[in-house]
Amino acid sequence: MITVQNKIIASKEKVWEFWNTPEHITKWSFASPDWHTPYAELDLREGGKFKSTMAAKDGSMSFDFEGEFTLVEENKALQYVMADGRKVEISFIEMPDGTEIIESFDPETQNPIEMQRAGWQAILDNFKKYVERH
């Protein structure tokens, strides 16, 4: 598994809400400024599905990021299986001055591990900036 993490200066309740609400997801879930997430939906329960569309702003390409939740512990943890079968585990850890997110995921086979880590870390960094601004 590949692991990325970041500490967000916000309560775990706010972090949880911004992580799991479609109107927030569309504002932070992309790895670079030339991409965006125009669509997101989720059914936040074990067995519930999620889907978001990540797209290049110039319209040159897009893909759906989707899967099914296998564990939902409010304000604490999420686990899901992506549509391609890879597993993801996310922990939300309350700290004295914020919330740490630790996200581990199975790598795919098309791109180098470091590229995958950098992309997921960039998305997590966007999340941190978004939450701390709002």
A tleap script that builds the chain and sets N, CA, C and O, in Angstrom:
source leaprc.protein.ff14SB
mol = sequence {
  NMET ILE THR VAL GLN ASN LYS ILE ILE ALA
  SER LYS GLU LYS VAL TRP GLU PHE TRP ASN
  THR PRO GLU HIE ILE THR LYS TRP SER PHE
  ALA SER PRO ASP TRP HIE THR PRO TYR ALA
  GLU LEU ASP LEU ARG GLU GLY GLY LYS PHE
  LYS SER THR MET ALA ALA LYS ASP GLY SER
  MET SER PHE ASP PHE GLU GLY GLU PHE THR
  LEU VAL GLU GLU ASN LYS ALA LEU GLN TYR
  VAL MET ALA ASP GLY ARG LYS VAL GLU ILE
  SER PHE ILE GLU MET PRO ASP GLY THR GLU
  ILE ILE GLU SER PHE ASP PRO GLU THR GLN
  ASN PRO ILE GLU MET GLN ARG ALA GLY TRP
  GLN ALA ILE LEU ASP ASN PHE LYS LYS TYR
  VAL GLU ARG CHIE
}
set mol.1.N position { 0.836 -1.191 0.000 }
set mol.1.CA position { 0.000 0.000 0.000 }
set mol.1.C position { 0.875 1.247 0.000 }
set mol.1.O position { 2.005 1.235 0.490 }
set mol.2.N position { 0.330 2.318 -0.558 }
set mol.2.CA position { 0.967 3.633 -0.552 }
set mol.2.C position { 0.231 4.468 0.491 }
set mol.2.O position { -0.994 4.405 0.586 }
set mol.3.N position { 0.975 5.252 1.274 }
set mol.3.CA position { 0.353 6.074 2.311 }
set mol.3.C position { 0.719 7.540 2.114 }
set mol.3.O position { 1.873 7.885 1.861 }
set mol.4.N position { -0.306 8.401 2.237 }
set mol.4.CA position { -0.111 9.847 2.255 }
set mol.4.C position { -0.796 10.370 3.509 }
set mol.4.O position { -1.710 9.734 4.033 }
set mol.5.N position { -0.357 11.526 3.991 }
set mol.5.CA position { -0.989 12.072 5.183 }
set mol.5.C position { -0.793 13.572 5.242 }
set mol.5.O position { 0.081 14.136 4.584 }
set mol.6.N position { -1.637 14.203 6.052 }
set mol.6.CA position { -1.544 15.640 6.248 }
set mol.6.C position { -2.295 16.000 7.513 }
set mol.6.O position { -3.243 15.316 7.899 }
set mol.7.N position { -1.871 17.071 8.155 }
set mol.7.CA position { -2.585 17.566 9.332 }
set mol.7.C position { -3.344 18.817 8.938 }
set mol.7.O position { -2.773 19.758 8.386 }
set mol.8.N position { -4.649 18.816 9.229 }
set mol.8.CA position { -5.516 19.929 8.903 }
set mol.8.C position { -5.841 20.664 10.204 }
set mol.8.O position { -6.213 20.040 11.198 }
set mol.9.N position { -5.702 21.970 10.196 }
set mol.9.CA position { -6.006 22.769 11.381 }
set mol.9.C position { -7.517 23.027 11.381 }
set mol.9.O position { -7.991 24.090 10.979 }
set mol.10.N position { -8.250 22.013 11.846 }
set mol.10.CA position { -9.717 22.069 11.921 }
set mol.10.C position { -10.181 20.886 12.761 }
set mol.10.O position { -9.450 19.911 12.932 }
set mol.11.N position { -11.392 20.979 13.278 }
set mol.11.CA position { -11.947 19.885 14.079 }
set mol.11.C position { -12.190 18.655 13.204 }
set mol.11.O position { -12.357 18.761 11.989 }
set mol.12.N position { -12.206 17.496 13.842 }
set mol.12.CA position { -12.456 16.275 13.066 }
set mol.12.C position { -13.859 16.289 12.465 }
set mol.12.O position { -14.078 15.701 11.406 }
set mol.13.N position { -14.815 16.953 13.126 }
set mol.13.CA position { -16.173 17.036 12.586 }
set mol.13.C position { -16.202 17.849 11.292 }
set mol.13.O position { -16.872 17.468 10.332 }
set mol.14.N position { -15.480 18.959 11.266 }
set mol.14.CA position { -15.415 19.776 10.053 }
set mol.14.C position { -14.677 19.031 8.946 }
set mol.14.O position { -15.114 19.033 7.796 }
set mol.15.N position { -13.562 18.397 9.292 }
set mol.15.CA position { -12.786 17.627 8.316 }
set mol.15.C position { -13.663 16.528 7.715 }
set mol.15.O position { -13.682 16.341 6.499 }
set mol.16.N position { -14.381 15.809 8.560 }
set mol.16.CA position { -15.263 14.735 8.104 }
set mol.16.C position { -16.326 15.283 7.148 }
set mol.16.O position { -16.564 14.716 6.082 }
set mol.17.N position { -16.958 16.383 7.537 }
set mol.17.CA position { -18.016 16.976 6.708 }
set mol.17.C position { -17.475 17.401 5.343 }
set mol.17.O position { -18.086 17.101 4.317 }
set mol.18.N position { -16.334 18.097 5.322 }
set mol.18.CA position { -15.782 18.585 4.065 }
set mol.18.C position { -15.280 17.431 3.189 }
set mol.18.O position { -15.301 17.536 1.963 }
set mol.19.N position { -14.832 16.343 3.801 }
set mol.19.CA position { -14.351 15.179 3.061 }
set mol.19.C position { -15.504 14.421 2.402 }
set mol.19.O position { -15.326 13.820 1.343 }
set mol.20.N position { -16.686 14.446 3.024 }
set mol.20.CA position { -17.783 13.564 2.622 }
set mol.20.C position { -19.025 14.276 2.094 }
set mol.20.O position { -20.083 13.652 2.002 }
set mol.21.N position { -18.937 15.550 1.745 }
set mol.21.CA position { -20.077 16.287 1.235 }
set mol.21.C position { -19.813 16.688 -0.212 }
set mol.21.O position { -18.833 17.379 -0.490 }
set mol.22.N position { -20.683 16.258 -1.149 }
set mol.22.CA position { -20.422 16.521 -2.575 }
set mol.22.C position { -20.116 17.974 -2.914 }
set mol.22.O position { -19.230 18.237 -3.728 }
set mol.23.N position { -20.839 18.939 -2.302 }
set mol.23.CA position { -20.566 20.337 -2.672 }
set mol.23.C position { -19.183 20.784 -2.238 }
set mol.23.O position { -18.647 21.734 -2.808 }
set mol.24.N position { -18.586 20.132 -1.249 }
set mol.24.CA position { -17.199 20.422 -0.880 }
set mol.24.C position { -16.231 19.613 -1.753 }
set mol.24.O position { -15.217 20.143 -2.206 }
set mol.25.N position { -16.535 18.346 -1.987 }
set mol.25.CA position { -15.646 17.475 -2.779 }
set mol.25.C position { -15.325 18.119 -4.130 }
set mol.25.O position { -14.185 18.059 -4.591 }
set mol.26.N position { -16.325 18.732 -4.762 }
set mol.26.CA position { -16.104 19.335 -6.078 }
set mol.26.C position { -15.155 20.531 -6.026 }
set mol.26.O position { -14.688 20.993 -7.067 }
set mol.27.N position { -14.868 21.034 -4.836 }
set mol.27.CA position { -13.998 22.208 -4.712 }
set mol.27.C position { -12.545 21.871 -4.353 }
set mol.27.O position { -11.680 22.742 -4.434 }
set mol.28.N position { -12.262 20.616 -3.955 }
set mol.28.CA position { -10.881 20.286 -3.568 }
set mol.28.C position { -10.320 19.017 -4.202 }
set mol.28.O position { -9.108 18.810 -4.151 }
set mol.29.N position { -11.140 18.166 -4.791 }
set mol.29.CA position { -10.683 16.841 -5.214 }
set mol.29.C position { -10.056 16.828 -6.613 }
set mol.29.O position { -10.648 16.334 -7.572 }
set mol.30.N position { -8.842 17.385 -6.702 }
set mol.30.CA position { -8.070 17.357 -7.945 }
set mol.30.C position { -6.607 17.585 -7.580 }
set mol.30.O position { -6.299 18.173 -6.543 }
set mol.31.N position { -5.716 17.115 -8.438 }
set mol.31.CA position { -4.288 17.128 -8.105 }
set mol.31.C position { -3.547 18.363 -8.597 }
set mol.31.O position { -2.472 18.674 -8.085 }
set mol.32.N position { -4.102 19.081 -9.589 }
set mol.32.CA position { -3.414 20.261 -10.125 }
set mol.32.C position { -4.448 21.296 -10.570 }
set mol.32.O position { -5.602 20.953 -10.825 }
set mol.33.N position { -4.034 22.561 -10.663 }
set mol.33.CA position { -4.985 23.638 -10.970 }
set mol.33.C position { -5.650 23.524 -12.346 }
set mol.33.O position { -6.697 24.132 -12.571 }
set mol.34.N position { -5.060 22.756 -13.268 }
set mol.34.CA position { -5.666 22.620 -14.597 }
set mol.34.C position { -6.705 21.492 -14.651 }
set mol.34.O position { -7.224 21.176 -15.722 }
set mol.35.N position { -7.009 20.883 -13.487 }
set mol.35.CA position { -8.053 19.866 -13.373 }
set mol.35.C position { -9.116 20.354 -12.398 }
set mol.35.O position { -8.877 21.264 -11.604 }
set mol.36.N position { -10.284 19.743 -12.467 }
set mol.36.CA position { -11.349 20.042 -11.513 }
set mol.36.C position { -12.239 18.809 -11.362 }
set mol.36.O position { -12.090 17.824 -12.085 }
set mol.37.N position { -13.152 18.884 -10.422 }
set mol.37.CA position { -14.112 17.802 -10.182 }
set mol.37.C position { -15.508 18.412 -10.312 }
set mol.37.O position { -16.055 18.941 -9.344 }
set mol.38.N position { -16.082 18.335 -11.520 }
set mol.38.CA position { -17.372 18.984 -11.738 }
set mol.38.C position { -18.566 18.238 -11.140 }
set mol.38.O position { -19.657 18.798 -11.031 }
set mol.39.N position { -18.360 16.964 -10.747 }
set mol.39.CA position { -19.494 16.157 -10.273 }
set mol.39.C position { -19.040 15.238 -9.144 }
set mol.39.O position { -17.974 14.629 -9.221 }
set mol.40.N position { -19.852 15.143 -8.103 }
set mol.40.CA position { -19.579 14.191 -7.013 }
set mol.40.C position { -20.896 13.785 -6.368 }
set mol.40.O position { -21.795 14.606 -6.184 }
set mol.41.N position { -20.993 12.512 -6.030 }
set mol.41.CA position { -22.134 11.996 -5.268 }
set mol.41.C position { -21.625 10.885 -4.373 }
set mol.41.O position { -20.647 10.212 -4.699 }
set mol.42.N position { -22.297 10.692 -3.229 }
set mol.42.CA position { -21.933 9.563 -2.382 }
set mol.42.C position { -23.067 9.215 -1.444 }
set mol.42.O position { -23.859 10.064 -1.037 }
set mol.43.N position { -23.117 7.941 -1.118 }
set mol.43.CA position { -24.075 7.380 -0.163 }
set mol.43.C position { -23.213 6.867 0.989 }
set mol.43.O position { -22.714 5.742 0.952 }
set mol.44.N position { -23.044 7.705 2.011 }
set mol.44.CA position { -22.064 7.458 3.075 }
set mol.44.C position { -22.586 6.448 4.090 }
set mol.44.O position { -23.070 6.807 5.164 }
set mol.45.N position { -22.473 5.172 3.717 }
set mol.45.CA position { -22.841 4.055 4.595 }
set mol.45.C position { -22.121 2.829 4.064 }
set mol.45.O position { -21.737 2.782 2.895 }
set mol.46.N position { -21.939 1.833 4.929 }
set mol.46.CA position { -21.317 0.595 4.465 }
set mol.46.C position { -22.209 -0.007 3.392 }
set mol.46.O position { -23.410 -0.180 3.598 }
set mol.47.N position { -21.619 -0.323 2.251 }
set mol.47.CA position { -22.374 -0.803 1.098 }
set mol.47.C position { -22.823 0.319 0.181 }
set mol.47.O position { -23.303 0.061 -0.923 }
set mol.48.N position { -22.674 1.566 0.626 }
set mol.48.CA position { -23.038 2.723 -0.197 }
set mol.48.C position { -21.979 2.978 -1.257 }
set mol.48.O position { -20.806 2.650 -1.077 }
set mol.49.N position { -22.405 3.561 -2.349 }
set mol.49.CA position { -21.498 3.838 -3.474 }
set mol.49.C position { -21.129 5.311 -3.508 }
set mol.49.O position { -21.826 6.159 -2.951 }
set mol.50.N position { -20.012 5.598 -4.179 }
set mol.50.CA position { -19.617 6.981 -4.416 }
set mol.50.C position { -19.093 7.093 -5.837 }
set mol.50.O position { -18.642 6.117 -6.435 }
set mol.51.N position { -19.166 8.317 -6.364 }
set mol.51.CA position { -18.643 8.572 -7.700 }
set mol.51.C position { -18.344 10.051 -7.824 }
set mol.51.O position { -19.152 10.894 -7.436 }
set mol.52.N position { -17.179 10.359 -8.367 }
set mol.52.CA position { -16.864 11.733 -8.717 }
set mol.52.C position { -16.177 11.714 -10.082 }
set mol.52.O position { -15.508 10.750 -10.453 }
set mol.53.N position { -16.364 12.795 -10.804 }
set mol.53.CA position { -15.748 12.930 -12.124 }
set mol.53.C position { -14.618 13.935 -12.016 }
set mol.53.O position { -14.823 15.080 -11.612 }
set mol.54.N position { -13.425 13.497 -12.380 }
set mol.54.CA position { -12.266 14.390 -12.431 }
set mol.54.C position { -12.007 14.678 -13.906 }
set mol.54.O position { -12.001 13.768 -14.735 }
set mol.55.N position { -11.792 15.963 -14.227 }
set mol.55.CA position { -11.667 16.342 -15.633 }
set mol.55.C position { -10.631 17.450 -15.809 }
set mol.55.O position { -10.449 18.307 -14.945 }
set mol.56.N position { -9.967 17.401 -16.948 }
set mol.56.CA position { -9.081 18.501 -17.325 }
set mol.56.C position { -9.966 19.696 -17.659 }
set mol.56.O position { -10.979 19.553 -18.344 }
set mol.57.N position { -9.585 20.863 -17.180 }
set mol.57.CA position { -10.401 22.056 -17.418 }
set mol.57.C position { -10.517 22.383 -18.901 }
set mol.57.O position { -11.491 23.011 -19.316 }
set mol.58.N position { -9.538 21.966 -19.712 }
set mol.58.CA position { -9.611 22.245 -21.149 }
set mol.58.C position { -10.463 21.228 -21.908 }
set mol.58.O position { -10.589 21.301 -23.130 }
set mol.59.N position { -11.049 20.277 -21.169 }
set mol.59.CA position { -11.936 19.287 -21.789 }
set mol.59.C position { -11.229 18.157 -22.511 }
set mol.59.O position { -11.884 17.353 -23.175 }
set mol.60.N position { -9.910 18.072 -22.402 }
set mol.60.CA position { -9.162 17.066 -23.158 }
set mol.60.C position { -9.317 15.648 -22.610 }
set mol.60.O position { -9.156 14.684 -23.359 }
set mol.61.N position { -9.625 15.501 -21.323 }
set mol.61.CA position { -9.822 14.171 -20.763 }
set mol.61.C position { -10.554 14.244 -19.441 }
set mol.61.O position { -10.566 15.277 -18.773 }
set mol.62.N position { -11.170 13.118 -19.073 }
set mol.62.CA position { -11.841 13.018 -17.778 }
set mol.62.C position { -11.944 11.546 -17.409 }
set mol.62.O position { -11.802 10.670 -18.261 }
set mol.63.N position { -12.192 11.284 -16.129 }
set mol.63.CA position { -12.425 9.923 -15.684 }
set mol.63.C position { -13.283 9.955 -14.442 }
set mol.63.O position { -13.327 10.951 -13.719 }
set mol.64.N position { -13.968 8.844 -14.205 }
set mol.64.CA position { -14.783 8.710 -13.005 }
set mol.64.C position { -13.994 7.962 -11.945 }
set mol.64.O position { -13.372 6.939 -12.230 }
set mol.65.N position { -14.021 8.467 -10.735 }
set mol.65.CA position { -13.423 7.839 -9.562 }
set mol.65.C position { -14.603 7.312 -8.762 }
set mol.65.O position { -15.396 8.092 -8.236 }
set mol.66.N position { -14.724 5.983 -8.668 }
set mol.66.CA position { -15.906 5.435 -8.022 }
set mol.66.C position { -15.594 4.155 -7.278 }
set mol.66.O position { -14.577 3.501 -7.511 }
set mol.67.N position { -16.510 3.813 -6.364 }
set mol.67.CA position { -16.334 2.603 -5.588 }
set mol.67.C position { -17.459 2.431 -4.586 }
set mol.67.O position { -18.519 3.048 -4.685 }
set mol.68.N position { -17.183 1.552 -3.599 }
set mol.68.CA position { -18.184 1.210 -2.584 }
set mol.68.C position { -17.541 1.212 -1.205 }
set mol.68.O position { -16.463 0.653 -1.001 }
set mol.69.N position { -18.232 1.856 -0.259 }
set mol.69.CA position { -17.734 1.899 1.109 }
set mol.69.C position { -17.870 0.534 1.773 }
set mol.69.O position { -18.912 -0.112 1.673 }
set mol.70.N position { -16.807 0.099 2.453 }
set mol.70.CA position { -16.839 -1.157 3.202 }
set mol.70.C position { -16.803 -0.909 4.707 }
set mol.70.O position { -17.122 -1.804 5.490 }
set mol.71.N position { -16.417 0.302 5.115 }
set mol.71.CA position { -16.404 0.687 6.532 }
set mol.71.C position { -16.653 2.186 6.620 }
set mol.71.O position { -16.005 2.973 5.930 }
set mol.72.N position { -17.594 2.575 7.472 }
set mol.72.CA position { -17.851 3.993 7.743 }
set mol.72.C position { -17.970 4.148 9.250 }
set mol.72.O position { -18.951 3.701 9.845 }
set mol.73.N position { -16.982 4.777 9.871 }
set mol.73.CA position { -17.016 5.106 11.298 }
set mol.73.C position { -16.954 6.623 11.383 }
set mol.73.O position { -15.891 7.218 11.207 }
set mol.74.N position { -18.096 7.247 11.652 }
set mol.74.CA position { -18.214 8.696 11.598 }
set mol.74.C position { -17.113 9.402 12.379 }
set mol.74.O position { -16.845 9.085 13.538 }
set mol.75.N position { -16.478 10.373 11.710 }
set mol.75.CA position { -15.400 11.197 12.263 }
set mol.75.C position { -14.132 10.405 12.591 }
set mol.75.O position { -13.210 10.959 13.190 }
set mol.76.N position { -14.062 9.129 12.215 }
set mol.76.CA position { -12.899 8.301 12.573 }
set mol.76.C position { -12.238 7.603 11.389 }
set mol.76.O position { -11.026 7.713 11.201 }
set mol.77.N position { -13.036 6.880 10.584 }
set mol.77.CA position { -12.415 6.044 9.557 }
set mol.77.C position { -13.362 5.762 8.400 }
set mol.77.O position { -14.581 5.697 8.560 }
set mol.78.N position { -12.756 5.596 7.229 }
set mol.78.CA position { -13.450 5.141 6.027 }
set mol.78.C position { -12.597 4.075 5.374 }
set mol.78.O position { -11.369 4.145 5.387 }
set mol.79.N position { -13.261 3.094 4.806 }
set mol.79.CA position { -12.596 2.139 3.927 }
set mol.79.C position { -13.512 1.942 2.739 }
set mol.79.O position { -14.736 1.939 2.867 }
set mol.80.N position { -12.889 1.775 1.569 }
set mol.80.CA position { -13.698 1.496 0.389 }
set mol.80.C position { -12.900 0.693 -0.617 }
set mol.80.O position { -11.674 0.596 -0.549 }
set mol.81.N position { -13.637 0.122 -1.551 }
set mol.81.CA position { -13.052 -0.603 -2.666 }
set mol.81.C position { -13.383 0.184 -3.922 }
set mol.81.O position { -14.551 0.448 -4.208 }
set mol.82.N position { -12.354 0.559 -4.671 }
set mol.82.CA position { -12.567 1.285 -5.921 }
set mol.82.C position { -13.147 0.340 -6.968 }
set mol.82.O position { -13.106 -0.879 -6.799 }
set mol.83.N position { -13.675 0.890 -8.027 }
set mol.83.CA position { -14.308 0.092 -9.081 }
set mol.83.C position { -13.349 -0.935 -9.678 }
set mol.83.O position { -13.788 -1.977 -10.163 }
set mol.84.N position { -12.037 -0.652 -9.650 }
set mol.84.CA position { -11.060 -1.596 -10.211 }
set mol.84.C position { -10.583 -2.633 -9.189 }
set mol.84.O position { -9.691 -3.427 -9.486 }
set mol.85.N position { -11.177 -2.630 -7.979 }
set mol.85.CA position { -10.852 -3.638 -6.967 }
set mol.85.C position { -9.800 -3.234 -5.956 }
set mol.85.O position { -9.560 -3.962 -4.993 }
set mol.86.N position { -9.164 -2.084 -6.155 }
set mol.86.CA position { -8.143 -1.644 -5.198 }
set mol.86.C position { -8.807 -1.117 -3.935 }
set mol.86.O position { -9.897 -0.546 -3.984 }
set mol.87.N position { -8.137 -1.316 -2.800 }
set mol.87.CA position { -8.675 -0.933 -1.503 }
set mol.87.C position { -8.032 0.356 -0.994 }
set mol.87.O position { -6.867 0.644 -1.269 }
set mol.88.N position { -8.826 1.119 -0.246 }
set mol.88.CA position { -8.371 2.376 0.347 }
set mol.88.C position { -8.813 2.399 1.803 }
set mol.88.O position { -9.939 2.019 2.124 }
set mol.89.N position { -7.917 2.848 2.684 }
set mol.89.CA position { -8.217 3.014 4.108 }
set mol.89.C position { -7.846 4.437 4.506 }
set mol.89.O position { -6.751 4.909 4.200 }
set mol.90.N position { -8.771 5.122 5.195 }
set mol.90.CA position { -8.537 6.498 5.613 }
set mol.90.C position { -8.843 6.614 7.102 }
set mol.90.O position { -9.899 6.182 7.565 }
set mol.91.N position { -7.909 7.200 7.847 }
set mol.91.CA position { -8.109 7.454 9.275 }
set mol.91.C position { -8.141 8.956 9.508 }
set mol.91.O position { -7.367 9.709 8.917 }
set mol.92.N position { -9.046 9.376 10.378 }
set mol.92.CA position { -9.179 10.772 10.793 }
set mol.92.C position { -8.830 10.802 12.280 }
set mol.92.O position { -9.609 10.331 13.110 }
set mol.93.N position { -7.677 11.347 12.616 }
set mol.93.CA position { -7.174 11.275 13.985 }
set mol.93.C position { -7.181 12.666 14.604 }
set mol.93.O position { -6.535 13.589 14.109 }
set mol.94.N position { -7.927 12.795 15.699 }
set mol.94.CA position { -8.003 14.083 16.392 }
set mol.94.C position { -6.681 14.355 17.097 }
set mol.94.O position { -6.158 13.502 17.814 }
set mol.95.N position { -6.150 15.552 16.882 }
set mol.95.CA position { -4.909 15.991 17.505 }
set mol.95.C position { -5.238 17.234 18.340 }
set mol.95.O position { -6.299 17.829 18.152 }
set mol.96.N position { -4.355 17.636 19.255 }
set mol.96.CA position { -4.644 18.830 20.058 }
set mol.96.C position { -4.891 20.086 19.215 }
set mol.96.O position { -5.668 20.956 19.608 }
set mol.97.N position { -4.230 20.178 18.060 }
set mol.97.CA position { -4.351 21.389 17.235 }
set mol.97.C position { -4.909 21.109 15.837 }
set mol.97.O position { -4.614 21.847 14.897 }
set mol.98.N position { -5.700 20.063 15.693 }
set mol.98.CA position { -6.288 19.780 14.390 }
set mol.98.C position { -6.624 18.320 14.212 }
set mol.98.O position { -6.852 17.595 15.180 }
set mol.99.N position { -6.652 17.900 12.966 }
set mol.99.CA position { -7.014 16.526 12.615 }
set mol.99.C position { -6.006 16.000 11.613 }
set mol.99.O position { -5.744 16.639 10.594 }
set mol.100.N position { -5.443 14.843 11.897 }
set mol.100.CA position { -4.534 14.207 10.948 }
set mol.100.C position { -5.329 13.220 10.099 }
set mol.100.O position { -6.123 12.433 10.614 }
set mol.101.N position { -5.101 13.278 8.791 }
set mol.101.CA position { -5.680 12.308 7.875 }
set mol.101.C position { -4.543 11.429 7.381 }
set mol.101.O position { -3.526 11.919 6.890 }
set mol.102.N position { -4.731 10.126 7.519 }
set mol.102.CA position { -3.781 9.147 6.984 }
set mol.102.C position { -4.555 8.311 5.977 }
set mol.102.O position { -5.544 7.663 6.320 }
set mol.103.N position { -4.096 8.331 4.730 }
set mol.103.CA position { -4.798 7.662 3.638 }
set mol.103.C position { -3.850 6.647 2.998 }
set mol.103.O position { -2.778 7.010 2.516 }
set mol.104.N position { -4.251 5.373 2.997 }
set mol.104.CA position { -3.445 4.317 2.394 }
set mol.104.C position { -4.247 3.670 1.280 }
set mol.104.O position { -5.446 3.434 1.423 }
set mol.105.N position { -3.578 3.383 0.170 }
set mol.105.CA position { -4.283 2.816 -0.981 }
set mol.105.C position { -3.409 1.824 -1.729 }
set mol.105.O position { -2.184 1.936 -1.757 }
set mol.106.N position { -4.076 0.854 -2.335 }
set mol.106.CA position { -3.389 -0.099 -3.198 }
set mol.106.C position { -2.972 0.623 -4.474 }
set mol.106.O position { -3.783 1.333 -5.068 }
set mol.107.N position { -1.729 0.459 -4.907 }
set mol.107.CA position { -1.305 1.110 -6.155 }
set mol.107.C position { -1.920 0.433 -7.375 }
set mol.107.O position { -2.278 -0.745 -7.343 }
set mol.108.N position { -2.033 1.207 -8.451 }
set mol.108.CA position { -2.401 0.605 -9.730 }
set mol.108.C position { -1.112 0.258 -10.466 }
set mol.108.O position { -0.023 0.567 -9.982 }
set mol.109.N position { -1.219 -0.371 -11.610 }
set mol.109.CA position { -0.023 -0.899 -12.278 }
set mol.109.C position { 0.427 -0.064 -13.476 }
set mol.109.O position { 1.448 -0.382 -14.085 }
set mol.110.N position { -0.305 0.997 -13.832 }
set mol.110.CA position { 0.033 1.759 -15.043 }
set mol.110.C position { 1.043 2.875 -14.796 }
set mol.110.O position { 1.788 3.245 -15.703 }
set mol.111.N position { 1.076 3.408 -13.592 }
set mol.111.CA position { 1.943 4.556 -13.296 }
set mol.111.C position { 2.914 4.221 -12.162 }
set mol.111.O position { 2.605 3.394 -11.304 }
set mol.112.N position { 4.096 4.866 -12.156 }
set mol.112.CA position { 5.070 4.606 -11.094 }
set mol.112.C position { 4.493 4.952 -9.712 }
set mol.112.O position { 3.659 5.847 -9.577 }
set mol.113.N position { 4.955 4.228 -8.703 }
set mol.113.CA position { 4.499 4.420 -7.326 }
set mol.113.C position { 4.660 5.877 -6.897 }
set mol.113.O position { 3.745 6.449 -6.305 }
set mol.114.N position { 5.810 6.482 -7.187 }
set mol.114.CA position { 6.051 7.869 -6.757 }
set mol.114.C position { 5.065 8.828 -7.411 }
set mol.114.O position { 4.639 9.793 -6.775 }
set mol.115.N position { 4.694 8.588 -8.656 }
set mol.115.CA position { 3.721 9.440 -9.335 }
set mol.115.C position { 2.350 9.310 -8.657 }
set mol.115.O position { 1.646 10.301 -8.464 }
set mol.116.N position { 1.988 8.079 -8.303 }
set mol.116.CA position { 0.713 7.862 -7.628 }
set mol.116.C position { 0.714 8.547 -6.255 }
set mol.116.O position { -0.247 9.226 -5.892 }
set mol.117.N position { 1.796 8.362 -5.504 }
set mol.117.CA position { 1.894 8.994 -4.186 }
set mol.117.C position { 1.792 10.510 -4.337 }
set mol.117.O position { 1.060 11.157 -3.586 }
set mol.118.N position { 2.512 11.080 -5.292 }
set mol.118.CA position { 2.505 12.538 -5.490 }
set mol.118.C position { 1.110 13.042 -5.851 }
set mol.118.O position { 0.690 14.091 -5.363 }
set mol.119.N position { 0.394 12.318 -6.690 }
set mol.119.CA position { -0.951 12.726 -7.084 }
set mol.119.C position { -1.924 12.708 -5.924 }
set mol.119.O position { -2.675 13.664 -5.728 }
set mol.120.N position { -1.921 11.630 -5.151 }
set mol.120.CA position { -2.821 11.533 -3.992 }
set mol.120.C position { -2.434 12.556 -2.925 }
set mol.120.O position { -3.304 13.126 -2.266 }
set mol.121.N position { -1.127 12.791 -2.754 }
set mol.121.CA position { -0.689 13.794 -1.780 }
set mol.121.C position { -1.136 15.185 -2.219 }
set mol.121.O position { -1.552 15.989 -1.384 }
set mol.122.N position { -1.057 15.480 -3.512 }
set mol.122.CA position { -1.485 16.785 -4.024 }
set mol.122.C position { -2.971 17.010 -3.749 }
set mol.122.O position { -3.374 18.116 -3.389 }
set mol.123.N position { -3.777 15.978 -3.916 }
set mol.123.CA position { -5.210 16.095 -3.624 }
set mol.123.C position { -5.410 16.352 -2.130 }
set mol.123.O position { -6.212 17.206 -1.751 }
set mol.124.N position { -4.691 15.625 -1.287 }
set mol.124.CA position { -4.796 15.824 0.157 }
set mol.124.C position { -4.323 17.232 0.552 }
set mol.124.O position { -4.893 17.847 1.453 }
set mol.125.N position { -3.294 17.732 -0.115 }
set mol.125.CA position { -2.827 19.097 0.143 }
set mol.125.C position { -3.898 20.117 -0.257 }
set mol.125.O position { -4.107 21.100 0.454 }
set mol.126.N position { -4.579 19.893 -1.390 }
set mol.126.CA position { -5.688 20.764 -1.792 }
set mol.126.C position { -6.788 20.746 -0.743 }
set mol.126.O position { -7.362 21.783 -0.411 }
set mol.127.N position { -7.078 19.549 -0.223 }
set mol.127.CA position { -8.104 19.425 0.811 }
set mol.127.C position { -7.735 20.284 2.021 }
set mol.127.O position { -8.564 21.039 2.529 }
set mol.128.N position { -6.491 20.167 2.478 }
set mol.128.CA position { -6.023 20.953 3.633 }
set mol.128.C position { -6.226 22.450 3.373 }
set mol.128.O position { -6.785 23.154 4.215 }
set mol.129.N position { -5.774 22.939 2.210 }
set mol.129.CA position { -5.923 24.363 1.893 }
set mol.129.C position { -7.393 24.777 1.881 }
set mol.129.O position { -7.756 25.818 2.428 }
set mol.130.N position { -8.223 23.966 1.262 }
set mol.130.CA position { -9.653 24.289 1.173 }
set mol.130.C position { -10.307 24.369 2.553 }
set mol.130.O position { -11.001 25.338 2.862 }
set mol.131.N position { -10.081 23.344 3.381 }
set mol.131.CA position { -10.707 23.318 4.708 }
set mol.131.C position { -10.222 24.496 5.546 }
set mol.131.O position { -11.023 25.159 6.205 }
set mol.132.N position { -8.944 24.756 5.528 }
set mol.132.CA position { -8.395 25.819 6.378 }
set mol.132.C position { -8.798 27.218 5.905 }
set mol.132.O position { -8.730 28.168 6.684 }
set mol.133.N position { -9.211 27.360 4.657 }
set mol.133.CA position { -9.707 28.655 4.136 }
set mol.133.C position { -11.176 28.886 4.451 }
set mol.133.O position { -11.633 30.030 4.444 }
set mol.134.N position { -11.927 27.823 4.728 }
set mol.134.CA position { -13.398 27.956 4.889 }
set mol.134.C position { -13.860 27.674 6.299 }
set mol.134.O position { -15.056 27.745 6.582 }
savepdb mol mol.pdb
quit
